[in-house]
Amino acid sequence: MALILASPIAVGAAPAGQLEVELSNLRSGDGHVRLCLTANPKHFPNCKGDPAAHRLAAPAASERLRFRNLPSGAYALSVIHDENDNAQLDTFARIPREGIGFSRNPVVRFGPPKFDAACFTIGAGEAQQNVRIRYFL
């Protein structure tokens, strides 16, 4: 009698990848860090209205976070240090009052970077992004 093991990956489906995110420069352990990972440039950086976006929230003391079972492709990541834990980015005169960060750490001048500046590829293995959190106020 032969034993047949089922693979968790369907025939013809792309293998799932993982993304490990390392955060640096958090100014406090208050609140949560909120991560948004999208493959759709129209929904970057906030993922609002993107049903395919991947989101994570973790205590701000977390330095490493992981997204699992991601389809291969191009993505961009945004991070908010939600210090007051109100589940949104607080601003004053359109300037973030809380920390923000993006994959590939692009320069942030007047508004968030474009998707292409933060874009990176996830394949079948494990990808890694080191995101430096920045504070403007």
Helices and strands as residue ranges (DSSP letters): E 17-24, E 32-38, G 41-43, E 54-59, E 64-70, E 73-82, E 91-92, E 95-96, E 99-102, H 115-118, E 120-122, E 126-132
